[in-house]
Amino acid sequence: MILSGPEILAEVRAGRIHIDDFDPERLEPNSYGFRLADDILWYEQDVIDCFEPPHATHVKIGPEGMVLEPGRFYLGGTMEAMGSPHYAATLYACRSASTLGIWIQFSAPLGHSGAVFPWTLEMKVAHPVRVYPGMMIGKLAFWSMQGDAVEYDGKYTGSSSAVASRLSLDRHVAG
């Protein structure tokens, strides 16, 4: 079951949901609005080998913003570290960003219980769009779980900003 905005507030106050720099003004009916961090990265290779760590260019977005270009895949981050050992979470773009042609999460929106860190955003744009650090870009919804909670302890544990793929750490080939 999805948590309402007032229930998210109650759970933050009870310490069961963690949101760095929590602002009650960013509560929505069923989610919490988050902001774009100042770090962006993209892959340098023309072809990425899944069994090799990707090479990424990492830049900081200044106060003048940064224009994201179509045809490039970006990884951004959330300003807030968010999550809970008691709830699973799902991440979505806010409507205002998506109606500008900004997609921020199209394949990995699930946050496991216990995963509390800044989220990495999968970003593409339909046409050139200037983005700014601190702009509202998405929302996080929290879901109650059935059964015993199992805390996330994966390869992205301890992340502090946008993180390139770590798929190469799972180098297992069937055969």
Contacts in CASP RR format, 6 or more apart in sequence:
PFRMAT RR
TARGET T0000
AUTHOR 0000-0000-0000
METHOD contacts of the structure
MODEL  1
MILSGPEILAEVRAGRIHIDDFDPERLEPNSYGFRLADDILWYEQDVIDC
FEPPHATHVKIGPEGMVLEPGRFYLGGTMEAMGSPHYAATLYACRSASTL
GIWIQFSAPLGHSGAVFPWTLEMKVAHPVRVYPGMMIGKLAFWSMQGDAV
EYDGKYTGSSSAVASRLSLDRHVAG
1 143 0 8 1.000
1 144 0 8 1.000
2 30 0 8 1.000
2 141 0 8 1.000
2 142 0 8 1.000
2 143 0 8 1.000
3 11 0 8 1.000
3 30 0 8 1.000
3 87 0 8 1.000
3 141 0 8 1.000
3 142 0 8 1.000
3 143 0 8 1.000
3 144 0 8 1.000
4 29 0 8 1.000
4 30 0 8 1.000
5 27 0 8 1.000
5 28 0 8 1.000
5 29 0 8 1.000
5 30 0 8 1.000
5 31 0 8 1.000
5 32 0 8 1.000
6 27 0 8 1.000
8 17 0 8 1.000
8 27 0 8 1.000
8 31 0 8 1.000
8 32 0 8 1.000
8 142 0 8 1.000
9 24 0 8 1.000
9 27 0 8 1.000
11 17 0 8 1.000
11 84 0 8 1.000
11 86 0 8 1.000
11 87 0 8 1.000
11 142 0 8 1.000
12 18 0 8 1.000
12 19 0 8 1.000
12 22 0 8 1.000
16 84 0 8 1.000
16 85 0 8 1.000
16 86 0 8 1.000
16 87 0 8 1.000
17 82 0 8 1.000
17 83 0 8 1.000
17 84 0 8 1.000
17 86 0 8 1.000
17 87 0 8 1.000
17 142 0 8 1.000
18 81 0 8 1.000
18 82 0 8 1.000
18 83 0 8 1.000
18 84 0 8 1.000
18 116 0 8 1.000
19 32 0 8 1.000
19 80 0 8 1.000
19 81 0 8 1.000
19 82 0 8 1.000
19 83 0 8 1.000
20 80 0 8 1.000
20 81 0 8 1.000
20 82 0 8 1.000
21 79 0 8 1.000
21 80 0 8 1.000
22 80 0 8 1.000
26 32 0 8 1.000
26 33 0 8 1.000
26 34 0 8 1.000
26 136 0 8 1.000
27 33 0 8 1.000
28 139 0 8 1.000
30 141 0 8 1.000
31 92 0 8 1.000
31 139 0 8 1.000
31 140 0 8 1.000
31 141 0 8 1.000
32 82 0 8 1.000
32 139 0 8 1.000
32 140 0 8 1.000
32 141 0 8 1.000
32 142 0 8 1.000
33 94 0 8 1.000
33 136 0 8 1.000
33 138 0 8 1.000
33 139 0 8 1.000
33 140 0 8 1.000
34 78 0 8 1.000
34 79 0 8 1.000
34 80 0 8 1.000
34 82 0 8 1.000
34 119 0 8 1.000
34 136 0 8 1.000
34 137 0 8 1.000
34 138 0 8 1.000
34 139 0 8 1.000
34 140 0 8 1.000
35 78 0 8 1.000
35 79 0 8 1.000
35 80 0 8 1.000
35 133 0 8 1.000
35 134 0 8 1.000
35 135 0 8 1.000
35 136 0 8 1.000
35 137 0 8 1.000
36 61 0 8 1.000
36 76 0 8 1.000
36 77 0 8 1.000
36 78 0 8 1.000
36 79 0 8 1.000
36 121 0 8 1.000
36 131 0 8 1.000
36 132 0 8 1.000
36 133 0 8 1.000
36 134 0 8 1.000
36 135 0 8 1.000
36 137 0 8 1.000
37 76 0 8 1.000
37 77 0 8 1.000
37 78 0 8 1.000
37 79 0 8 1.000
37 118 0 8 1.000
37 133 0 8 1.000
37 134 0 8 1.000
37 161 0 8 1.000
37 162 0 8 1.000
38 60 0 8 1.000
38 61 0 8 1.000
38 62 0 8 1.000
38 133 0 8 1.000
38 134 0 8 1.000
39 58 0 8 1.000
39 59 0 8 1.000
39 60 0 8 1.000
39 61 0 8 1.000
39 76 0 8 1.000
39 77 0 8 1.000
39 161 0 8 1.000
39 162 0 8 1.000
40 58 0 8 1.000
40 59 0 8 1.000
40 60 0 8 1.000
40 61 0 8 1.000
40 66 0 8 1.000
40 68 0 8 1.000
40 74 0 8 1.000
40 75 0 8 1.000
40 76 0 8 1.000
40 77 0 8 1.000
40 123 0 8 1.000
40 162 0 8 1.000
41 56 0 8 1.000
41 57 0 8 1.000
41 58 0 8 1.000
41 59 0 8 1.000
41 74 0 8 1.000
41 75 0 8 1.000
41 76 0 8 1.000
41 162 0 8 1.000
41 164 0 8 1.000
42 56 0 8 1.000
42 57 0 8 1.000
42 72 0 8 1.000
42 73 0 8 1.000
42 74 0 8 1.000
42 75 0 8 1.000
43 54 0 8 1.000
43 55 0 8 1.000
43 56 0 8 1.000
43 57 0 8 1.000
43 73 0 8 1.000
43 164 0 8 1.000
44 54 0 8 1.000
44 55 0 8 1.000
44 56 0 8 1.000
44 57 0 8 1.000
45 54 0 8 1.000
45 55 0 8 1.000
48 54 0 8 1.000
48 165 0 8 1.000
49 168 0 8 1.000
50 167 0 8 1.000
50 168 0 8 1.000
51 168 0 8 1.000
51 171 0 8 1.000
52 168 0 8 1.000
53 164 0 8 1.000
53 166 0 8 1.000
53 168 0 8 1.000
54 164 0 8 1.000
54 165 0 8 1.000
54 168 0 8 1.000
56 75 0 8 1.000
56 164 0 8 1.000
58 162 0 8 1.000
59 66 0 8 1.000
61 131 0 8 1.000
61 132 0 8 1.000
61 133 0 8 1.000
62 133 0 8 1.000
63 132 0 8 1.000
63 133 0 8 1.000
65 130 0 8 1.000
65 131 0 8 1.000
65 132 0 8 1.000
65 133 0 8 1.000
66 130 0 8 1.000
66 131 0 8 1.000
66 132 0 8 1.000
67 128 0 8 1.000
67 129 0 8 1.000
67 130 0 8 1.000
68 74 0 8 1.000
68 102 0 8 1.000
68 123 0 8 1.000
68 125 0 8 1.000
68 128 0 8 1.000
68 129 0 8 1.000
68 130 0 8 1.000
68 131 0 8 1.000
69 125 0 8 1.000
69 128 0 8 1.000
70 124 0 8 1.000
70 125 0 8 1.000
70 126 0 8 1.000
70 127 0 8 1.000
70 128 0 8 1.000
71 124 0 8 1.000
72 124 0 8 1.000
73 122 0 8 1.000
73 123 0 8 1.000
73 124 0 8 1.000
74 123 0 8 1.000
74 124 0 8 1.000
75 120 0 8 1.000
75 121 0 8 1.000
75 122 0 8 1.000
75 123 0 8 1.000
75 162 0 8 1.000
75 163 0 8 1.000
75 164 0 8 1.000
76 120 0 8 1.000
76 121 0 8 1.000
76 123 0 8 1.000
76 162 0 8 1.000
77 118 0 8 1.000
77 119 0 8 1.000
77 120 0 8 1.000
77 121 0 8 1.000
77 161 0 8 1.000
77 162 0 8 1.000
78 118 0 8 1.000
78 119 0 8 1.000
78 121 0 8 1.000
78 137 0 8 1.000
79 118 0 8 1.000
79 133 0 8 1.000
79 134 0 8 1.000
80 118 0 8 1.000
81 116 0 8 1.000
81 117 0 8 1.000
81 118 0 8 1.000
82 89 0 8 1.000
82 116 0 8 1.000
82 118 0 8 1.000
82 119 0 8 1.000
82 140 0 8 1.000
83 89 0 8 1.000
83 111 0 8 1.000
83 114 0 8 1.000
83 115 0 8 1.000
83 116 0 8 1.000
83 140 0 8 1.000
83 142 0 8 1.000
84 113 0 8 1.000
84 114 0 8 1.000
84 116 0 8 1.000
84 142 0 8 1.000
85 113 0 8 1.000
85 114 0 8 1.000
85 116 0 8 1.000
85 149 0 8 1.000
85 151 0 8 1.000
86 113 0 8 1.000
86 145 0 8 1.000
86 149 0 8 1.000
87 113 0 8 1.000
87 142 0 8 1.000
87 143 0 8 1.000
87 144 0 8 1.000
87 145 0 8 1.000
88 110 0 8 1.000
88 111 0 8 1.000
88 112 0 8 1.000
88 113 0 8 1.000
88 142 0 8 1.000
88 143 0 8 1.000
88 145 0 8 1.000
89 110 0 8 1.000
89 111 0 8 1.000
89 115 0 8 1.000
89 140 0 8 1.000
89 141 0 8 1.000
89 142 0 8 1.000
89 143 0 8 1.000
90 109 0 8 1.000
90 110 0 8 1.000
90 111 0 8 1.000
90 140 0 8 1.000
90 141 0 8 1.000
90 143 0 8 1.000
91 104 0 8 1.000
91 105 0 8 1.000
91 109 0 8 1.000
91 111 0 8 1.000
91 119 0 8 1.000
91 121 0 8 1.000
91 138 0 8 1.000
91 139 0 8 1.000
91 140 0 8 1.000
92 105 0 8 1.000
92 109 0 8 1.000
92 138 0 8 1.000
92 139 0 8 1.000
92 140 0 8 1.000
92 141 0 8 1.000
93 102 0 8 1.000
93 103 0 8 1.000
93 104 0 8 1.000
93 105 0 8 1.000
93 137 0 8 1.000
93 138 0 8 1.000
93 139 0 8 1.000
94 136 0 8 1.000
94 137 0 8 1.000
94 138 0 8 1.000
94 139 0 8 1.000
96 136 0 8 1.000
97 104 0 8 1.000
97 135 0 8 1.000
97 136 0 8 1.000
97 137 0 8 1.000
97 138 0 8 1.000
98 104 0 8 1.000
100 129 0 8 1.000
101 125 0 8 1.000
101 126 0 8 1.000
101 127 0 8 1.000
101 129 0 8 1.000
102 123 0 8 1.000
102 124 0 8 1.000
102 125 0 8 1.000
102 126 0 8 1.000
102 129 0 8 1.000
102 131 0 8 1.000
102 137 0 8 1.000
103 122 0 8 1.000
103 123 0 8 1.000
103 124 0 8 1.000
103 125 0 8 1.000
104 121 0 8 1.000
104 122 0 8 1.000
104 123 0 8 1.000
104 137 0 8 1.000
104 138 0 8 1.000
105 121 0 8 1.000
105 122 0 8 1.000
106 122 0 8 1.000
106 124 0 8 1.000
107 122 0 8 1.000
108 122 0 8 1.000
111 119 0 8 1.000
111 152 0 8 1.000
112 150 0 8 1.000
112 151 0 8 1.000
112 152 0 8 1.000
113 145 0 8 1.000
113 149 0 8 1.000
113 150 0 8 1.000
113 151 0 8 1.000
113 152 0 8 1.000
114 149 0 8 1.000
114 151 0 8 1.000
114 152 0 8 1.000
115 152 0 8 1.000
115 156 0 8 1.000
115 157 0 8 1.000
117 156 0 8 1.000
117 157 0 8 1.000
117 158 0 8 1.000
117 159 0 8 1.000
117 160 0 8 1.000
118 159 0 8 1.000
118 160 0 8 1.000
118 161 0 8 1.000
118 162 0 8 1.000
119 140 0 8 1.000
120 156 0 8 1.000
120 159 0 8 1.000
120 162 0 8 1.000
120 163 0 8 1.000
121 137 0 8 1.000
121 162 0 8 1.000
131 137 0 8 1.000
155 166 0 8 1.000
155 169 0 8 1.000
155 170 0 8 1.000
156 163 0 8 1.000
156 166 0 8 1.000
END
